[in-house]
Amino acid sequence: MLKDTVDTRKLWELIKDIRFAMVTCQGAEGQLRSQPMTTLNGHRDRGGVLWFFMSRDSHPVAAIEEHPEVAVTYADPGSDSYVSISGAARVVEDIERKRAMWTASAEAWFPGGPADPELALVAVLIAEAEYWDVQSNRVVKLFEIARAAVAGTSPRQAGEQRRVRM
């Protein structure tokens, strides 16, 4: 059974080391499109907002100006951790925040640095998040699946599933 929480610590613990998120936006004709983006949040930025650098002329920036509702997903198959976030995105004009979040890898995409006119700082205000954190090892999971198949039942859920409401 899905349990609700307002505690965001587990959410941030799960996504802190996942390098890329898939950001899904609605296109002009209603289609959904996803693109990989690097989450900029550091330890001090673990509130209710996700931060990304995007190109001003990219699909996501154009899409969020028309339809700000987005989904952001994270997956770490190695540790069986998965996160789905929904919220509203917007471009934020804040040169100081751009400087504070600037990384060496951003330089490859935006050679003009934090003041590059092509650089858009995008904030995703988290409305709700859901995560799955499977805590048992692979051998136990495979055994549970095999046992359920033989018994003609569904395997028990191994791990923790929560919905975080902001």
C-alpha positions as CSV (number, residue, x, y, z in Angstrom):
1,M,0.0,0.0,0.0
2,L,1.3,3.4,-0.9
3,K,2.1,5.6,2.1
4,D,2.2,9.4,2.0
5,T,4.8,11.5,3.8
6,V,5.9,15.1,3.9
7,D,9.5,14.1,4.8
8,T,11.8,14.9,1.9
9,R,15.0,13.4,3.3
10,K,14.6,10.0,1.7
11,L,13.7,11.6,-1.6
12,W,16.9,13.7,-1.7
13,E,19.0,10.8,-0.4
14,L,17.8,8.7,-3.4
15,I,18.5,11.3,-6.1
16,K,21.7,13.0,-4.8
17,D,24.1,10.7,-6.6
18,I,22.1,10.2,-9.8
19,R,23.8,12.3,-12.4
20,F,21.1,12.6,-14.9
21,A,17.3,13.1,-14.7
22,M,14.8,12.7,-17.6
23,V,12.8,15.9,-17.8
24,T,9.5,15.3,-19.6
25,C,7.6,18.3,-21.1
26,Q,4.5,18.6,-23.2
27,G,5.1,19.7,-26.8
28,A,3.1,22.1,-28.8
29,E,1.0,19.4,-30.3
30,G,0.4,17.6,-27.0
31,Q,3.1,15.0,-27.4
32,L,5.3,14.2,-24.4
33,R,9.1,14.5,-24.9
34,S,11.9,13.7,-22.5
35,Q,15.5,14.9,-22.4
36,P,18.3,14.0,-20.0
37,M,19.4,16.9,-17.8
38,T,21.9,17.3,-15.0
39,T,20.4,18.2,-11.7
40,L,22.2,21.2,-10.2
41,N,21.0,20.9,-6.6
42,G,23.7,20.7,-4.0
43,H,23.5,19.7,-0.4
44,R,22.1,23.2,0.5
45,D,19.5,23.2,-2.2
46,R,17.4,20.3,-1.0
47,G,14.1,22.0,-0.6
48,G,11.1,21.8,-2.8
49,V,12.8,22.9,-6.1
50,L,14.9,21.1,-8.6
51,W,17.4,23.2,-10.6
52,F,18.6,22.7,-14.2
53,F,20.6,24.6,-16.8
54,M,19.0,24.4,-20.3
55,S,19.6,26.1,-23.6
56,R,17.1,28.9,-24.2
57,D,16.4,27.6,-27.7
58,S,15.8,24.0,-26.6
59,H,12.6,22.1,-26.7
60,P,12.2,22.0,-22.9
61,V,12.4,25.8,-22.4
62,A,10.0,26.5,-25.3
63,A,7.6,23.8,-23.9
64,I,7.6,25.0,-20.3
65,E,6.7,28.5,-21.4
66,E,3.6,27.0,-23.0
67,H,2.9,24.2,-20.6
68,P,4.8,24.5,-17.3
69,E,3.7,21.1,-15.9
70,V,6.6,18.6,-16.1
71,A,7.7,15.2,-14.9
72,V,11.2,14.5,-13.8
73,T,12.4,10.9,-13.3
74,Y,15.5,9.4,-11.8
75,A,16.6,5.8,-12.0
76,D,19.5,4.0,-10.3
77,P,19.1,0.3,-11.4
78,G,22.3,-0.6,-9.6
79,S,20.7,0.1,-6.2
80,D,17.1,-0.5,-7.4
81,S,16.0,3.1,-6.6
82,Y,13.5,5.0,-8.7
83,V,12.0,8.4,-8.3
84,S,9.2,10.2,-10.2
85,I,8.5,13.9,-9.6
86,S,5.8,16.1,-10.9
87,G,5.7,19.9,-10.7
88,A,5.7,23.2,-12.5
89,A,8.8,24.6,-14.3
90,R,9.8,28.1,-15.0
91,V,12.8,30.0,-16.2
92,V,14.4,32.0,-13.5
93,E,16.5,35.1,-14.3
94,D,19.0,35.1,-11.4
95,I,22.7,35.6,-12.4
96,E,23.9,35.1,-8.8
97,R,22.1,31.7,-8.6
98,K,23.6,30.8,-12.0
99,R,27.1,31.7,-10.7
100,A,26.5,29.7,-7.5
101,M,25.4,26.6,-9.4
102,W,27.9,26.9,-12.2
103,T,30.0,23.7,-12.9
104,A,32.9,23.0,-15.1
105,S,30.8,20.7,-17.3
106,A,28.3,23.5,-17.9
107,E,31.2,25.4,-19.6
108,A,31.1,22.8,-22.5
109,W,27.5,23.7,-23.3
110,F,27.7,27.4,-22.4
111,P,31.1,28.8,-23.2
112,G,30.0,32.3,-22.2
113,G,29.8,31.2,-18.6
114,P,27.0,32.0,-16.2
115,A,26.3,35.2,-18.2
116,D,25.9,33.4,-21.5
117,P,22.7,34.7,-23.1
118,E,21.8,31.2,-24.3
119,L,21.9,29.9,-20.7
120,A,18.4,29.4,-19.0
121,L,18.2,28.5,-15.4
122,V,15.1,26.4,-14.9
123,A,13.4,25.8,-11.6
124,V,11.0,22.9,-11.1
125,L,8.7,23.5,-8.2
126,I,8.0,20.0,-6.8
127,A,4.3,19.3,-6.3
128,E,4.6,15.6,-5.6
129,A,7.1,12.9,-5.8
130,E,6.9,9.1,-5.6
131,Y,9.9,6.8,-4.9
132,W,10.6,3.2,-4.9
133,D,13.6,1.9,-3.0
134,V,14.1,-1.8,-3.1
135,Q,16.0,-2.9,-0.1
136,S,16.4,-6.6,-0.6
137,N,19.2,-8.1,-2.6
138,R,18.8,-9.5,-6.1
139,V,18.9,-13.2,-5.1
140,V,16.0,-12.6,-2.6
141,K,14.0,-10.7,-5.3
142,L,14.6,-13.5,-7.8
143,F,13.5,-16.1,-5.3
144,E,10.3,-14.1,-4.5
145,I,9.5,-13.8,-8.2
146,A,10.1,-17.5,-8.8
147,R,8.0,-18.5,-5.8
148,A,5.1,-16.2,-6.9
149,A,5.3,-17.7,-10.4
150,V,5.0,-21.2,-9.1
151,A,2.2,-20.3,-6.7
152,G,0.4,-18.3,-9.4
153,T,0.4,-15.2,-7.3
154,S,2.0,-11.7,-7.5
155,P,5.4,-11.3,-5.9
156,R,5.5,-9.3,-2.6
157,Q,6.8,-5.8,-2.9
158,A,10.3,-5.7,-1.6
159,G,11.4,-2.4,-0.3
160,E,9.8,0.9,0.3
161,Q,7.4,3.0,-1.8
162,R,6.3,6.5,-0.6
163,R,4.5,9.5,-2.1
164,V,6.0,12.8,-0.9
165,R,3.5,15.7,-1.0
166,M,4.8,19.2,-1.0
